[in-house]
Amino acid sequence: MTVRLLLNPGHEPAERIEQGANLPPALQSVHLNPGDLVIPSPVNAHDHGYGIRTLDFGAVDDALEVWIPGLRLRPRTDPYLEALVAFGRLARTGIGATMHCHNSLNADRLVDEARAVMRAAGDVGIRLALSCPLLDHDAWAYDGGPQRLQPFLREDDWHALSGTIPNYSSVDTQLAAVEAVAVANTNPLINVQYGPIGPQWCSNALLEAIAEASALHGRRIHMHLLESPRQRIWLDRRFPDGIVSYLDGIGFLSPRLAIAHGVQLRPDELELLAERGVQLVSNPSANLRLRSGIAPIASTSERGGPAFAIGLDGTGLDDDQDLWREMRLLYLLQGGHGLSRQLGACNLFDAAIKVGRQVINAAGAGDFTIIDYQALIADALFDDVDEAEILLNRMSARYAKGLVVADREIMRNGLLTRVDFDAALCELLAQARTDLPRLERQRPLVSALSAATRAYYASWPGSA
C-alpha cells in the first residue's frame, strides 16, 4: 500500500507514492504508515490563545457586545501556561501555525506577557504570528464608553464597576511596546505584528500612527473590523464616508493588513480592500455563536474580492478548536443555492494554507500534517474520490496523527513530542480553580454589566 501526497488540495489529486520515495525533505525522516495522507498544514489565521475557553469560565454565547463583559471572568493564570495549553491543543489537531491576538490591555505588561507567549510557542514548536493589542478607547460601550451604561446600572453596581475603568497608555508608549516585543523575539518561527483591536476601540490618532509605523517598519497589521451590526451602525456615525474609506485615506490599507470577521462589509468596501491587497479572515463559528451574521465570502470571491483565510477566534463550532470542522462549516455556508457550487474545495484549501501563511507572514513555510486517511475512508467503496472533498466532508482532529513544522516533528501518532499537554492542562486548571472565590464575587457585577449593555444597545434605532 502507498502513501498519498496531497500538495495542492482542490487543484490536483493526491500523488500515490511508495514509502520513502519522492517525499519532501521535511518528511524524509518521518515514519509514515501505508495509507497515510500528507497535506500542507493549514493555518489558524485568527485566534486568541484561550487555554481556558470562554464557556469554561461561564461566558455563555450571546450577541457580541453583551458577551464581551463575560471576559472579565477570565481566571488569573500564568500567561505562559495559558498559551502552552492553547497552542498544544491546536497542534494536537494537526495545525502547526496560528495568529495569536493577545488579550492584554496594559502596555506595561505586554512585553513580559509576550515573552511568555513566545516561549510557549517555541516549546510546543508551532509557528506564531503575535498580534500585539493596541487601543485607547474604552471597550465598555461604543459612542461614549462607560458613562453610556451608567443609566442602565444600579448605583452600587456602577460604583463598583466604575473603579475598574482602565487608563490607556499613550500612542507612543503602546507602539514602543510592540517594538520592544519584536526586539525580544529571537524565534524565526514567530512574527510580531501590530494589533489594533478594532477601529471602534482606537482613536484616529492611534490608527494613523499604526499606519505610519507599519509603512516605516514593514510590519504587518492584524485587526478586527466590522464584526457586528452595532459596530456597523456606530462606525457609520463616526466616519460618514465609511470606515474603510477613512482607513484607505490614512494609508492603513495595504498587503500588510489582514482583517478578521468583516461580516458587515459592503460590496464597495470589499472591492477597495481587494484593490489594496488586504486579506480577510473569516471566522464562521464565532460569527454564528455571537450572532454577528455570515461574512460575504462567496459573493466576494465571485467579484474578485479580497483573498480570504480562516480562523477559529477561540470559539469553534463544537468548542473544540478544530480548524478542519471550521473549514467544513465555511464550505457549507458559502456553497450557494445554484447548480454549481459558489466556493469550491480549491478556494477553501487556498484560504487555509496559502492565504493563511500570508496572514502570519510565513509564505515560504513547508509544514505538513499527516492524516490517517485509511481510517477516514474505512467505509468507502471507491478509493479514488477527490481527497480534498473527502477532507472537507469528513476530516476532524481525531484523524490527525502527525505534524511537521520547520522540519521538526512536533506531533507523532497523535501525541505532542516536545511538551506534556495533559500535565500542562492539569496545572492550568488548578491555577484557574484557585481564582474561583474572586470569580464568584465578580459574577453578579458581570451579569449586571451584560444586562446594562443589552439595554443600552437595544435603545439604538435599528439595533435591537
Secondary structure by P-SEA (a helix, b strand, c coil): cbbbbbcccccccbbbbccccccccccccccccccbbbccbbbcccccccccccccccccccccccccccccccccccaaaaaaaaaaaaaaacccccccccccccccaaaaaaaaaaaaaaaaccccccbbbbbcccccccccccccccccccaaaaaaaaaaccccccaaaaaaaaaaaaaacccccbbbbbbccccccccaaaaaaaaaaaaaccbbbbbbccccaaaaaaaaaaccccaaaaaaaaccccccbbbcccccccaaaaaaaaaabbbbbbbaaaaaaacccccaaaaaaaacccccccccccccccccccaaaaaaaaaaaaccccccccccaaaaaaaacaaaaaaacccccbbbbbbcccccccccccccccaaaaaacccccccccccccccccccccccccccaaaaaaaaaaaaaaaaaaaaaaaaaaaaaaaaaaaaaaaaccccc
